[in-house]
């Protein structure tokens, strides 16, 4: 045995893994991926599904490919480690270090891993038994461990989880909770606290909706049957400003009916309706037959504007905007989905892919589709583009400032007096599980706290006191 052989082998292994990893990262350089969400499964008159199993949406394929390739590379080097190095711990550490190095070179790694989990929890676990599901979730955790910025992953995962819960897209509640349990083991209860709050809100909302429907069945039920999810404002990763929209009277009466019921049970609370997150099932009569359409809440508002129009009547873009008062970017997105996508419930004049200010729209009474139920999918970006990623990064950087300041205050409140180096080391140790703060960034937060008189610098200029 050559005494110096192992260090050379470890170095060669690391170089080989990092080189291969950089090649994998190079295959995921595209920035913008757009996809139209797929249709609901078709249903015949007897209610039997005719839909086929769908693969991953085109927009998230780069994320799926990247994670699967990384997992394949990890399996390959794990086999080498086991067969050729008899599970030597030093070699294992070198291999893991190399994987951590190239994975964190990819600025999209956190988003890609969250999208990979999202795809499996929505689609990829169908037909698999409990052991197979657990194996898939364990593999995703393997890659998750290598992420340095776990708070970035948390941001994406909360957003994807919220959509799965709100739109009932998970194939298994048990798998969702299993994934949450694994994340809790890896990162602690604080990491998953808000996610567990989402599940709790879903459970309470189901009970509330049942109680509301029971209540209106004994009084005067509105024309629209509501199913409402009441989200605790600090648990969900959504904006909590009211959605800009004027509801038709039939929808407005239904929301007011629920509000009266809810406030009779909960005094001192406030409800802010998030129409942009809602969806509706509506039966629409066309010439050939009626169809049950699943549209967004905004989509329903727009469709109802055409309800009493005569044959051949038109509404201009400005007419729709004035009547609905939906924000322009959202309105164009909704009209694209209704008039320009696969299922054209509205006709756009002139025809084309883009929505322009001088366009007019009419009801497509000649609409036909072999399916009884049709989902009018919204155009949505699956992988963030550069502008969206910068916006996400700015929000995360702002949150990190507050986390660092809270950590500094918490440490100083407990210790009362600390040297500069000890404080930097303690803050770094406590925050490393979420991200790796730079010493210079921590120093800036200390300076801010001194200015706001939470701390004071001692005469030696090398230590701080906590100001109670």
C-alpha positions in Angstrom: 0.0 0.0 0.0 1.3 3.5 -0.9 0.9 5.8 2.1 0.2 8.8 0.0 -2.1 7.0 -2.4 -5.5 7.7 -0.7 -5.1 11.6 -0.8 -4.3 11.4 -4.5 -7.3 9.1 -5.2 -9.6 11.4 -3.2 -8.3 14.4 -5.2 -8.8 12.7 -8.5 -12.3 11.6 -7.5 -13.3 15.1 -6.5 -12.0 16.5 -9.8 -13.8 13.9 -11.8 -17.1 14.5 -10.0 -16.9 18.3 -10.3 -16.0 18.1 -14.0 -19.0 15.9 -14.7 -21.2 18.1 -12.5 -20.2 21.2 -14.4 -21.2 19.4 -17.6 -24.6 18.6 -16.1 -25.0 22.2 -15.0 -24.2 23.4 -18.5 -27.2 21.5 -19.8 -29.6 23.6 -17.8 -28.7 27.1 -19.0 -32.1 28.0 -20.6 -33.9 30.7 -18.6 -37.5 30.9 -19.8 -39.8 27.9 -20.1 -43.5 28.5 -20.7 -46.2 25.9 -20.4 -50.0 25.8 -20.6 -51.4 23.7 -17.8 -53.0 20.5 -19.1 -56.7 19.6 -19.4 -58.7 17.7 -16.8 -59.2 14.0 -17.6 -62.1 13.6 -20.0 -65.2 12.0 -18.6 -67.9 10.1 -20.6 -71.6 10.1 -19.7 -71.1 7.3 -17.1 -68.3 9.3 -15.4 -65.5 6.9 -16.4 -62.2 8.6 -16.9 -60.6 8.5 -20.4 -57.6 10.6 -19.7 -54.1 9.2 -20.2 -51.2 9.5 -17.7 -49.3 12.7 -18.5 -45.5 13.1 -18.4 -43.9 16.1 -16.8 -44.9 19.5 -18.2 -42.5 20.7 -20.9 -41.7 23.8 -18.8 -40.2 21.8 -16.0 -38.3 19.2 -18.0 -34.9 20.9 -17.5 -35.4 20.7 -13.7 -36.4 17.0 -13.9 -33.5 16.1 -16.2 -31.0 18.0 -14.0 -32.0 16.3 -10.7 -32.3 12.8 -12.3 -28.8 13.2 -13.9 -27.4 14.3 -10.6 -29.0 11.3 -8.8 -27.6 9.0 -11.5 -24.1 10.4 -11.0 -24.5 10.0 -7.2 -25.6 6.4 -7.6 -22.6 5.7 -9.8 -20.0 7.1 -7.4 -21.7 5.5 -4.4 -21.2 2.2 -6.1 -17.5 3.0 -6.7 -17.2 4.1 -3.0 -18.8 0.9 -1.8 -17.1 -1.6 -4.1 -13.6 -0.1 -4.4 -13.1 1.8 -1.2 -15.0 -0.4 1.3 -17.1 2.5 2.4 -14.1 4.5 3.6 -15.4 7.6 5.5 -12.7 9.9 4.2 -13.5 9.0 0.6 -17.2 9.5 1.3 -16.5 12.9 2.7 -14.5 13.8 -0.5 -17.3 12.6 -2.8 -20.0 14.5 -0.8 -17.8 17.6 -0.9 -17.5 17.4 -4.7 -21.2 17.0 -5.1 -22.0 19.9 -2.8 -19.5 22.0 -4.8 -20.9 21.6 -8.3 -24.6 21.5 -7.1 -24.2 24.9 -5.5 -22.6 26.3 -8.6 -26.0 26.0 -10.3 -28.0 29.1 -9.1 -31.2 27.2 -10.0 -30.4 24.2 -7.8 -32.9 25.0 -5.1 -35.7 25.7 -7.6 -34.9 22.6 -9.6 -35.1 20.3 -6.6 -38.3 21.8 -5.4 -39.8 21.4 -9.0 -38.6 17.8 -9.1 -40.4 17.0 -5.8 -43.4 19.0 -7.0 -43.7 16.9 -10.2 -43.4 13.6 -8.3 -46.0 14.6 -5.6 -48.4 15.7 -8.4 -47.9 13.0 -10.9 -44.9 10.7 -10.4 -46.2 8.6 -7.5 -49.3 7.2 -9.1 -49.3 3.4 -9.0 -46.3 3.1 -6.7 -46.4 1.3 -3.4 -45.4 2.8 0.0 -41.8 1.5 -0.3 -41.3 2.9 -3.8 -42.7 6.3 -2.7 -40.3 6.4 0.3 -37.3 5.5 -1.9 -38.1 8.5 -4.3 -38.5 10.9 -1.4 -35.3 9.6 0.2 -33.4 10.3 -3.1 -34.7 13.9 -3.2 -33.5 14.4 0.3 -30.1 13.1 -0.8 -29.7 16.0 -3.2 -31.4 18.5 -0.8 -28.6 17.8 1.8 -26.0 19.3 -0.6 -27.8 22.7 -0.9 -26.0 25.4 1.0 -28.9 27.9 0.7 -31.7 25.9 2.3 -33.8 29.1 2.9 -34.0 29.5 -0.9 -35.3 26.0 -1.3 -37.8 26.7 1.5 -39.1 29.7 -0.5 -39.7 27.7 -3.6 -41.0 24.6 -1.8 -43.6 26.6 0.2 -44.9 28.2 -3.1 -45.1 24.8 -4.8 -46.7 23.1 -1.8 -49.3 26.0 -1.5 -50.4 25.5 -5.1 -50.7 21.7 -4.7 -52.9 22.2 -1.7 -55.0 25.0 -3.1 -55.7 23.3 -6.4 -55.9 19.7 -5.0 -53.0 18.5 -7.2 -51.3 16.1 -4.8 -51.7 12.4 -5.6 -51.1 11.5 -1.9 -51.6 13.3 1.4 -49.5 10.6 3.1 -46.6 11.3 0.7 -46.9 15.1 1.3 -46.7 14.5 5.0 -43.9 12.0 4.6 -41.9 14.6 2.7 -42.6 17.2 5.4 -41.4 14.8 8.1 -38.1 14.2 6.2 -37.5 17.9 5.9 -38.3 18.3 9.6 -35.6 15.7 10.5 -33.1 17.4 8.2 -33.7 21.1 9.2 -35.8 21.1 12.4 -39.3 22.1 13.3 -38.9 25.8 12.5 -38.2 24.9 8.9 -41.5 23.2 8.4 -43.7 25.1 10.9 -45.4 27.3 8.3 -45.9 24.4 5.9 -47.6 22.4 8.7 -49.7 25.5 9.2 -51.0 25.2 5.6 -52.1 21.6 6.2 -53.9 22.7 9.4 -55.6 25.5 7.5 -56.8 23.0 4.8 -58.3 20.8 7.5 -60.1 23.6 9.3 -61.3 25.1 6.0 -62.9 21.7 5.0 -64.8 21.7 8.3 -65.8 25.3 7.9 -67.1 24.8 4.3 -69.2 21.8 5.5 -70.6 23.8 8.3 -71.4 26.7 5.9 -73.1 24.5 3.4 -75.2 22.9 6.2 -76.1 26.4 7.4 -77.2 27.8 4.0 -79.2 24.6 3.3 -81.4 25.5 6.3 -81.7 29.2 5.4 -81.4 30.8 2.0 -78.6 29.3 -0.2 -76.9 31.6 -2.7 -77.1 30.6 -6.4 -73.4 29.7 -6.4 -72.1 26.9 -4.2 -68.9 28.0 -2.4 -66.0 26.0 -1.2 -63.7 28.4 0.7 -60.1 27.9 2.0 -59.3 30.4 4.8 -55.6 30.9 4.8 -53.7 32.2 7.9 -51.9 35.2 6.6 -48.5 34.4 8.0 -48.4 30.7 7.0 -49.0 31.0 3.2 -46.4 32.4 0.8 -49.0 34.5 -1.0 -49.6 38.3 -1.1 -52.4 39.3 1.1 -53.6 42.4 -0.7 -57.1 42.2 -2.1 -57.4 40.9 -5.7 -58.4 43.8 -7.9 -61.8 42.7 -9.5 -65.5 43.7 -9.6 -67.5 40.6 -9.1 -70.9 40.1 -10.9 -73.8 40.3 -8.4 -74.4 36.5 -8.4 -70.8 36.0 -7.2 -70.8 39.0 -4.8 -73.9 37.7 -3.0 -72.2 34.3 -2.5 -69.1 35.9 -1.0 -71.2 38.1 1.3 -73.2 35.1 2.4 -70.0 33.3 3.5 -68.7 36.4 5.2 -71.8 36.7 7.4 -71.6 33.1 8.4 -67.8 33.3 9.1 -68.0 36.5 11.2 -70.9 35.1 13.2 -68.5 32.3 14.3 -65.3 34.4 14.6 -65.4 37.9 15.9 -62.5 40.3 15.4 -61.1 38.6 12.3 -60.8 40.0 8.8 -61.2 38.2 5.5 -59.3 39.4 2.4 -60.6 37.6 -0.8 -57.8 36.3 -3.1 -59.7 35.9 -6.3 -56.5 35.3 -8.2 -56.0 32.0 -6.4 -59.5 30.7 -6.9 -61.2 28.5 -9.6 -64.7 27.6 -10.5 -66.7 24.9 -12.2 -69.4 26.3 -14.5 -71.8 24.6 -17.0 -71.8 26.5 -20.3 -74.3 25.8 -23.1 -72.8 25.8 -26.6 -74.7 25.1 -29.9 -73.6 21.4 -30.0 -73.8 20.5 -26.3 -73.1 21.8 -22.8 -69.7 21.5 -21.2 -68.6 21.7 -17.6 -65.6 24.2 -17.7 -63.1 24.5 -14.9 -61.8 28.1 -15.1 -60.1 30.5 -12.8 -62.3 32.9 -10.7 -61.2 35.8 -13.0 -62.0 33.6 -16.0 -65.6 33.1 -14.7 -65.9 36.9 -14.1 -65.0 37.5 -17.8 -67.2 34.7 -19.1 -70.3 36.1 -17.2 -69.9 39.4 -19.1 -70.9 37.5 -22.3 -73.9 35.7 -20.6 -76.6 38.1 -21.9 -75.0 39.2 -25.1 -76.9 38.5 -28.4 -75.5 36.4 -31.2 -72.7 38.3 -33.0 -72.3 40.8 -30.2 -68.8 41.9 -29.3 -67.0 43.2 -26.2 -63.8 45.2 -26.7 -60.7 44.8 -24.5 -61.5 48.1 -22.9 -65.1 47.1 -22.3 -63.9 44.0 -20.4 -61.3 45.9 -18.5 -63.8 48.6 -17.4 -66.4 46.0 -16.3 -64.1 43.7 -14.4 -61.3 46.0 -13.3 -58.8 43.2 -13.3 -55.2 44.3 -13.4 -53.9 44.6 -17.0 -51.2 41.9 -16.9 -53.6 39.5 -15.3 -56.4 40.4 -17.6 -54.3 39.7 -20.7 -53.2 36.4 -19.2 -56.8 35.4 -18.6 -58.0 36.4 -22.1 -55.1 34.5 -23.7 -56.2 31.4 -21.9 -59.9 31.8 -22.9 -59.4 32.9 -26.5 -55.9 31.9 -27.7 -55.0 28.6 -26.0 -56.1 25.0 -26.9 -59.8 25.4 -25.9 -61.1 28.7 -27.3 -64.2 29.5 -25.4 -64.0 33.1 -26.7 -63.2 34.3 -30.1 -60.6 37.0 -30.5 -60.8 39.5 -33.4 -58.5 39.7 -35.1 -57.2 36.2 -34.3 -53.7 35.8 -33.0 -51.6 34.7 -30.0 -51.1 38.1 -28.3 -53.7 40.3 -26.6 -53.8 43.9 -27.9 -55.6 47.0 -26.6 -57.7 47.3 -29.8 -58.9 43.6 -29.8 -62.5 42.6 -29.6 -64.0 39.4 -28.2 -67.2 37.3 -28.8 -68.6 34.2 -27.3 -67.6 31.0 -29.3 -71.0 29.3 -29.4 -69.6 26.8 -32.0 -67.1 25.5 -29.4 -66.8 21.7 -29.5 -64.8 19.2 -27.5 -65.1 15.4 -27.1 -64.8 15.8 -23.4 -67.7 16.7 -21.1 -65.4 18.3 -18.6 -62.7 20.7 -19.8 -60.1 22.6 -17.8 -59.2 25.9 -19.3 -55.5 26.0 -18.2 -53.8 29.3 -17.4 -50.5 30.1 -19.2 -47.9 30.0 -16.4 -44.1 29.9 -16.2 -42.8 26.8 -14.6 -39.1 27.8 -14.2 -38.4 31.4 -13.2 -36.9 33.7 -15.8 -34.0 36.0 -14.9 -36.2 38.9 -13.8 -38.4 36.7 -11.5 -35.3 35.0 -10.1 -33.8 38.4 -9.2 -37.0 39.4 -7.5 -37.0 36.2 -5.5 -33.4 36.7 -4.6 -34.0 40.3 -3.4 -36.9 39.1 -1.2 -34.6 36.4 0.3 -31.8 38.8 0.9 -34.2 41.1 2.8 -35.5 38.2 4.9 -31.9 37.2 5.7 -31.2 40.7 7.1 -34.1 40.2 9.6 -33.0 36.7 10.4 -29.4 37.8 11.1 -30.5 40.7 13.3 -32.9 38.5 15.2 -30.2 35.9 15.7 -27.7 38.6 17.0 -30.2 40.0 19.4 -31.2 36.5 20.7 -27.5 35.6 21.3 -26.7 38.9 23.0 -29.8 38.9 25.1 -28.7 35.5 26.5 -24.9 36.3 26.8 -25.1 40.1 27.6 -21.4 40.6 26.5 -19.4 39.1 23.6 -16.3 39.8 21.6 -16.7 40.5 17.9 -15.2 37.3 16.7 -17.2 35.1 19.2 -20.4 36.8 18.1 -19.6 36.3 14.4 -18.8 32.6 15.0 -22.0 32.1 17.0 -24.3 33.7 14.5 -22.7 31.8 11.6 -23.1 28.5 13.6 -26.8 29.1 14.3 -27.7 30.2 10.7 -25.6 27.7 8.7 -28.5 25.2 8.7 -30.4 27.7 6.5 -27.7 29.7 4.7 -24.0 30.6 5.0 -23.8 34.3 6.1 -20.7 36.2 5.2 -18.8 37.7 8.2 -18.9 41.2 6.5 -22.7 40.9 6.1 -23.1 40.0 9.8 -20.9 43.0 10.7 -23.2 45.3 8.8 -26.2 43.9 10.7 -24.3 44.5 14.0 -23.7 48.1 13.0 -27.4 48.6 12.3 -28.3 47.2 15.7 -25.8 49.6 17.3 -27.4 52.5 15.5 -30.8 51.4 16.7 -29.4 51.0 20.3 -30.0 47.3 20.7 -26.2 46.9 21.3 -23.3 49.1 22.3 -19.7 48.9 21.3 -17.3 48.5 24.2 -14.3 50.8 24.8 -11.9 48.1 23.5 -13.7 48.3 20.1 -13.5 44.5 19.9 -16.6 43.5 21.9 -20.3 44.4 22.5 -22.8 44.8 25.3 -26.5 44.1 25.0 -28.7 47.0 25.9 -31.8 45.7 27.8 
